[in-house]
Amino acid sequence: MKKWLPLTATLLLSGCSMQPAQPTEDTRKYAHGVSIVGNTVLWSEKSGEQRKDGWTHDIYKKEIDENQFDTLVSNPEAQEPVSASSTDETSIITYEDGYDSYNNVSQRYKLYGDNWQPLYEGTLLDGGHSGHAASTNAHHVLFWSHGWVNGGGVNDLGSGKEVIVSTVSNEGEVLHDIKLSQADDRDSWPMLAASDDNALLVWQQFNDDASEASLRFAVYDPVANELTVTPSELLPQVNFYIYSVSYVPAASQYVVAAQTNRGGTLLLLSKEGEVIDQIDAPRLVREAAPAIEGNTLVFPQLPANYFTVHVSDDQLQLNSSDSLDISWGTSGTTGVFLDERRVYFATLDKEGLQEVTVELDEAAQ
């Protein structure tokens, strides 16, 4: 395991070469999945001893301002990609686990109290995978996939078969499940964000020959266990895996970012699932989520940039930045504001966790 040192991204005078949106090497086999809960970074990565083996990730955590890290989950096989969030009372992580699974992997979760003291662990389903977590004030919401269909997608790897949303209590009990997919669907890579009382769900649905995917969405009420917006098309085409969904508390609205064949796009949605605004955006980074403070979002941008988005008066306003002396990983990136001028990003590449502190341009704020 390498040692991480915070870096301050510096401006470059010259441009950067074009970086492909989809990686030429599947770096997920080295590290995959990163979240920030409060001041804690959680991610899945191989240890130094594991790097020549197959998919053998463990789950680690560290504080943003510290170099020391701790192992949170360690078992044979791989525990990845980790996704984490918190209610007002507890924190949760979810991950697919190759250990002790009859159907190759299982979608598992663990609950933690203060100072990451373990409270409960469970399995959603043997054969589940690709899960992500978000939390309302009172409930954890897990959105995950089940089953696999070979062929199509990135490097012809295939896709998930169906997507399922689950509600988990602060005691670890699975309260509800809803399957969102129909019998003939090919639905995969479920993502979500949560407000204080509901969640916006997004996922990719493959077409008949699995050469393209559309972006689907739904709105979920975890208390009523109801889809207040049933599965619908949000975008007719999206590049595989290059999309994210975020909740902006200051605006009480959701922002979906997606890369299409025409370029990046951003959509502003109400909590009720109404599309309010849509604008063009620069090239997005695969499996990357923005840092959010107030009504401002800071997104990683290919090849070595960032851009900011302001949510104001039901509109999205975008400001671009200069190039940075960084290289975004494609197997997980997320960020958090340190103060009004500095943003911390954790990004995963084949070397593992990389940490970058970005000084925002005045024009981009």
C-alpha positions as CSV (number, residue, x, y, z in Angstrom):
1,M,0.0,0.0,0.0
2,K,1.4,3.3,-1.0
3,K,1.6,6.4,1.2
4,W,-0.6,9.3,0.1
5,L,0.4,13.0,0.3
6,P,-2.0,15.8,-0.3
7,L,-1.1,17.7,-3.5
8,T,-2.1,21.2,-4.6
9,A,-3.0,21.2,-8.3
10,T,-1.0,23.9,-10.2
11,L,-2.0,25.6,-13.5
12,L,-0.4,24.5,-16.8
13,L,0.5,26.9,-19.5
14,S,0.1,24.4,-22.3
15,G,-2.8,22.1,-23.2
16,C,-3.0,18.4,-22.5
17,S,-3.3,15.5,-24.9
18,M,-6.7,14.0,-25.5
19,Q,-7.6,11.4,-22.8
20,P,-10.1,8.7,-23.8
21,A,-13.4,8.8,-21.9
22,Q,-13.2,5.0,-21.5
23,P,-9.8,3.7,-20.2
24,T,-7.6,1.6,-22.4
25,E,-6.9,-0.6,-19.4
26,D,-9.5,-1.7,-16.9
27,T,-8.1,0.0,-13.8
28,R,-10.9,-1.2,-11.7
29,K,-8.9,-4.3,-11.0
30,Y,-6.5,-2.2,-9.0
31,A,-8.9,0.2,-7.2
32,H,-12.6,0.8,-7.6
33,G,-15.1,3.0,-5.8
34,V,-14.6,5.9,-3.5
35,S,-16.9,7.9,-1.2
36,I,-16.5,10.7,1.4
37,V,-18.6,10.8,4.5
38,G,-17.9,13.8,6.7
39,N,-14.1,14.0,6.8
40,T,-13.6,10.3,6.1
41,V,-12.5,8.9,2.7
42,L,-13.5,5.3,2.0
43,W,-12.3,3.4,-1.0
44,S,-11.6,-0.2,-2.4
45,E,-8.1,-1.0,-3.5
46,K,-5.6,-3.8,-3.6
47,S,-2.8,-3.9,-1.0
48,G,0.8,-3.9,-2.2
49,E,1.0,-7.6,-1.7
50,Q,-2.1,-8.2,-3.8
51,R,-1.2,-6.2,-6.9
52,K,0.0,-9.1,-9.1
53,D,-3.1,-11.2,-8.3
54,G,-6.6,-10.9,-9.6
55,W,-9.5,-8.8,-8.2
56,T,-8.5,-8.9,-4.5
57,H,-9.6,-5.5,-3.1
58,D,-10.1,-4.6,0.5
59,I,-11.9,-1.5,1.8
60,Y,-9.9,1.2,3.5
61,K,-10.6,4.5,5.2
62,K,-8.6,7.6,6.2
63,E,-9.2,11.1,7.3
64,I,-8.7,13.8,4.7
65,D,-6.1,15.7,6.8
66,E,-4.1,12.5,7.8
67,N,-1.8,10.2,6.0
68,Q,-2.6,7.1,8.2
69,F,-5.2,4.7,6.8
70,D,-7.1,1.8,8.4
71,T,-8.5,-1.4,6.9
72,L,-12.3,-1.4,7.2
73,V,-13.2,-4.7,5.4
74,S,-10.7,-7.4,4.5
75,N,-11.7,-10.8,3.2
76,P,-10.5,-13.2,0.4
77,E,-11.6,-12.2,-3.1
78,A,-12.7,-8.6,-3.8
79,Q,-14.9,-6.2,-1.8
80,E,-15.6,-3.4,-4.4
81,P,-16.8,-0.9,-5.4
82,V,-17.5,0.6,-2.0
83,S,-20.1,3.3,-1.7
84,A,-20.9,5.0,1.6
85,S,-23.4,7.6,3.0
86,S,-25.0,8.5,6.3
87,T,-28.3,9.4,8.0
88,D,-28.6,11.6,11.0
89,E,-27.7,8.5,13.2
90,T,-25.6,6.0,11.3
91,S,-23.3,5.5,8.4
92,I,-23.5,2.7,5.8
93,I,-21.2,1.1,3.2
94,T,-22.3,-1.2,0.5
95,Y,-20.1,-3.3,-1.9
96,E,-20.2,-6.4,-4.0
97,D,-18.2,-9.2,-2.4
98,G,-16.6,-12.2,-4.1
99,Y,-16.1,-13.9,-0.7
100,D,-18.4,-16.8,0.4
101,S,-20.7,-16.2,-2.6
102,Y,-22.5,-19.0,-4.5
103,N,-23.2,-16.8,-7.5
104,N,-19.8,-15.3,-8.0
105,V,-20.6,-12.1,-6.0
106,S,-23.0,-10.9,-3.4
107,Q,-24.2,-7.3,-2.7
108,R,-23.4,-6.7,1.0
109,Y,-23.7,-3.8,3.4
110,K,-22.4,-2.8,6.9
111,L,-23.7,-0.2,9.3
112,Y,-21.5,1.9,11.6
113,G,-22.0,4.2,14.5
114,D,-19.8,7.0,15.8
115,N,-16.1,6.7,15.0
116,W,-16.9,3.9,12.6
117,Q,-17.8,1.4,15.2
118,P,-19.5,-1.6,13.5
119,L,-23.2,-2.1,14.3
120,Y,-24.6,-4.6,11.8
121,E,-23.8,-6.4,8.5
122,G,-26.0,-8.1,6.0
123,T,-26.4,-9.4,2.5
124,L,-29.0,-8.0,0.1
125,L,-28.8,-10.9,-2.3
126,D,-26.3,-13.5,-3.4
127,G,-25.7,-12.6,-7.0
128,G,-26.2,-8.9,-6.4
129,H,-23.6,-6.4,-7.6
130,S,-22.7,-2.8,-8.6
131,G,-24.6,-1.3,-5.6
132,H,-24.5,2.4,-4.5
133,A,-25.7,4.0,-1.3
134,A,-27.3,7.3,-0.4
135,S,-29.2,8.3,2.7
136,T,-32.1,10.5,3.7
137,N,-32.3,12.0,7.2
138,A,-33.7,8.7,8.6
139,H,-33.2,5.9,6.1
140,H,-30.4,4.4,4.0
141,V,-31.3,3.7,0.3
142,L,-29.3,1.1,-1.6
143,F,-29.6,0.9,-5.4
144,W,-28.1,-2.3,-6.9
145,S,-28.1,-4.7,-9.8
146,H,-28.7,-8.4,-10.0
147,G,-27.9,-10.9,-12.7
148,W,-25.6,-10.5,-15.7
149,V,-25.9,-10.7,-19.5
150,N,-22.7,-11.3,-21.4
151,G,-21.7,-9.2,-24.4
152,G,-22.0,-5.6,-25.4
153,G,-20.9,-2.5,-23.5
154,V,-17.3,-1.5,-22.7
155,N,-14.9,-4.0,-24.1
156,D,-17.8,-6.4,-24.7
157,L,-18.0,-7.2,-21.0
158,G,-21.8,-7.2,-20.9
159,S,-24.2,-5.6,-18.4
160,G,-26.4,-6.2,-15.4
161,K,-29.8,-7.7,-15.9
162,E,-32.0,-5.8,-13.5
163,V,-31.9,-3.0,-10.9
164,I,-33.4,-3.1,-7.4
165,V,-33.8,-0.4,-4.8
166,S,-33.8,-1.3,-1.1
167,T,-34.5,0.7,2.1
168,V,-32.4,-0.1,5.2
169,S,-33.1,1.1,8.7
170,N,-30.6,2.6,11.1
171,E,-30.7,-0.8,12.9
172,G,-29.7,-2.6,9.7
173,E,-33.1,-4.1,8.8
174,V,-34.0,-4.3,5.1
175,L,-37.4,-2.7,5.2
176,H,-38.4,-2.7,1.5
177,D,-37.3,-3.7,-2.0
178,I,-38.6,-2.7,-5.4
179,K,-37.4,-4.1,-8.7
180,L,-37.5,-1.4,-11.4
181,S,-36.7,-3.6,-14.4
182,Q,-39.0,-5.5,-16.7
183,A,-38.3,-9.1,-18.0
184,D,-36.6,-8.2,-21.2
185,D,-34.6,-5.2,-19.9
186,R,-30.8,-5.0,-19.6
187,D,-30.4,-2.5,-16.7
188,S,-27.1,-1.8,-15.0
189,W,-24.8,0.6,-13.1
190,P,-27.4,2.0,-10.8
191,M,-26.6,5.4,-9.2
192,L,-28.5,7.5,-6.8
193,A,-28.5,10.6,-4.6
194,A,-30.8,11.4,-1.7
195,S,-32.5,14.5,-0.3
196,D,-33.8,14.7,3.3
197,D,-36.7,12.4,2.4
198,N,-36.5,10.9,-1.1
199,A,-34.0,9.6,-3.7
200,L,-33.4,10.1,-7.4
201,L,-32.3,6.9,-9.1
202,V,-30.5,6.7,-12.5
203,W,-29.2,3.8,-14.5
204,Q,-28.1,2.7,-18.0
205,Q,-30.4,0.5,-20.1
206,F,-28.8,-1.3,-23.0
207,N,-30.5,-1.4,-26.4
208,D,-31.3,-4.6,-28.2
209,D,-27.8,-5.3,-29.6
210,A,-26.0,-3.8,-26.5
211,S,-24.2,-1.2,-28.6
212,E,-25.6,1.8,-26.8
213,A,-27.5,2.7,-23.7
214,S,-30.1,5.2,-22.7
215,L,-30.2,6.9,-19.3
216,R,-33.3,6.0,-17.2
217,F,-34.5,7.6,-13.9
218,A,-37.1,7.2,-11.2
219,V,-37.9,9.0,-7.9
220,Y,-38.2,6.8,-4.8
221,D,-39.9,7.5,-1.4
222,P,-38.3,5.1,1.1
223,V,-40.9,5.7,3.8
224,A,-43.9,4.9,1.6
225,N,-41.8,2.4,-0.4
226,E,-43.2,4.0,-3.5
227,L,-41.8,5.1,-6.9
228,T,-43.3,8.6,-7.1
229,V,-41.9,8.8,-10.6
230,T,-41.9,5.4,-12.3
231,P,-39.0,4.4,-14.6
232,S,-38.7,6.8,-17.5
233,E,-36.1,7.8,-20.1
234,L,-34.0,10.8,-19.1
235,L,-31.6,10.8,-22.1
236,P,-32.0,8.6,-25.2
237,Q,-28.2,7.9,-25.3
238,V,-25.4,8.0,-22.7
239,N,-21.8,6.8,-22.8
240,F,-21.4,3.7,-20.7
241,Y,-20.8,4.4,-17.0
242,I,-20.2,8.2,-17.6
243,Y,-23.0,9.7,-15.6
244,S,-23.6,10.9,-12.0
245,V,-26.4,12.2,-9.9
246,S,-26.1,14.7,-7.0
247,Y,-28.5,16.4,-4.6
248,V,-27.9,20.1,-3.9
249,P,-29.4,20.9,-0.5
250,A,-29.2,24.7,-0.8
251,A,-31.5,24.5,-3.9
252,S,-33.5,21.4,-2.9
253,Q,-32.9,20.1,-6.4
254,Y,-31.0,17.3,-8.1
255,V,-28.3,17.6,-10.8
256,V,-27.6,14.8,-13.3
257,A,-24.4,14.9,-15.3
258,A,-23.9,12.6,-18.3
259,Q,-21.6,12.2,-21.3
260,T,-23.3,11.5,-24.6
261,N,-22.1,11.2,-28.2
262,R,-22.8,14.9,-28.6
263,G,-20.7,15.9,-25.5
264,G,-21.4,16.5,-21.8
265,T,-24.8,17.5,-20.6
266,L,-26.2,18.6,-17.2
267,L,-29.8,18.4,-16.2
268,L,-31.5,20.1,-13.2
269,L,-34.4,18.2,-11.7
270,S,-36.8,19.1,-8.9
271,K,-37.3,16.7,-6.0
272,E,-40.4,15.6,-7.7
273,G,-38.5,14.5,-10.8
274,E,-39.4,17.4,-13.1
275,V,-36.6,18.4,-15.6
276,I,-36.2,22.2,-15.0
277,D,-33.1,23.0,-17.0
278,Q,-30.5,21.4,-19.3
279,I,-27.2,22.8,-20.5
280,D,-24.2,21.5,-22.4
281,A,-21.0,20.7,-20.4
282,P,-17.4,19.8,-21.0
283,R,-16.1,16.2,-21.2
284,L,-16.9,14.3,-18.0
285,V,-14.8,11.8,-16.1
286,R,-16.0,8.2,-15.8
287,E,-17.3,7.3,-12.3
288,A,-16.8,10.9,-11.0
289,A,-19.0,12.9,-8.6
290,P,-18.7,16.6,-7.9
291,A,-17.9,18.4,-4.7
292,I,-20.8,20.5,-3.5
293,E,-21.0,23.5,-1.2
294,G,-24.1,25.8,-1.1
295,N,-25.4,26.1,-4.6
296,T,-22.0,25.4,-6.3
297,L,-20.8,22.1,-7.8
298,V,-17.2,21.4,-8.9
299,F,-16.9,18.6,-11.5
300,P,-13.7,16.9,-12.7
301,Q,-13.3,17.4,-16.4
302,L,-11.2,15.5,-19.0
303,P,-8.3,15.6,-19.7
304,A,-7.0,17.6,-16.7
305,N,-9.5,20.2,-15.7
306,Y,-12.5,21.0,-13.6
307,F,-15.6,23.2,-14.1
308,T,-18.0,24.7,-11.7
309,V,-21.8,24.9,-11.9
310,H,-24.0,27.2,-10.0
311,V,-27.7,26.4,-9.3
312,S,-29.7,29.6,-9.2
313,D,-33.3,30.6,-10.0
314,D,-34.0,27.2,-11.4
315,Q,-31.1,27.5,-13.8
316,L,-27.6,25.9,-14.3
317,Q,-24.7,28.3,-14.9
318,L,-21.4,26.9,-15.9
319,N,-17.9,28.3,-15.6
320,S,-14.8,26.6,-17.0
321,S,-11.3,26.5,-15.6
322,D,-7.7,26.4,-16.8
323,S,-5.9,23.1,-17.1
324,L,-4.4,21.5,-14.0
325,D,-1.3,19.4,-13.3
326,I,-3.4,16.3,-12.5
327,S,-4.7,13.2,-14.2
328,W,-8.1,12.0,-13.2
329,G,-8.6,8.4,-12.5
330,T,-11.5,6.6,-14.2
331,S,-12.5,4.1,-11.5
332,G,-13.8,6.5,-8.9
333,T,-13.5,10.2,-8.1
334,T,-15.3,12.4,-5.5
335,G,-14.6,15.7,-3.7
336,V,-15.5,17.9,-0.9
337,F,-15.0,21.6,-0.1
338,L,-12.3,22.4,2.5
339,D,-13.2,26.1,2.5
340,E,-14.7,28.5,-0.1
341,R,-11.6,28.5,-2.3
342,R,-10.2,24.9,-1.9
343,V,-11.7,21.6,-2.9
344,Y,-10.3,18.2,-2.0
345,F,-10.6,15.4,-4.5
346,A,-9.9,11.7,-4.1
347,T,-9.4,9.9,-7.4
348,L,-8.5,6.3,-8.1
349,D,-6.2,5.0,-10.8
350,K,-4.0,1.9,-11.2
351,E,-1.7,3.2,-8.5
352,G,-4.5,3.5,-6.0
353,L,-5.8,6.5,-4.2
354,Q,-4.5,9.9,-5.3
355,E,-5.4,13.0,-3.4
356,V,-5.5,16.5,-4.9
357,T,-6.4,19.9,-3.5
358,V,-7.7,22.3,-6.1
359,E,-7.5,26.1,-5.7
360,L,-10.5,27.4,-7.5
361,D,-10.1,30.1,-10.1
362,E,-11.8,33.3,-9.0
363,A,-13.7,33.4,-12.3
364,A,-14.9,29.8,-11.7
365,Q,-16.4,30.6,-8.3
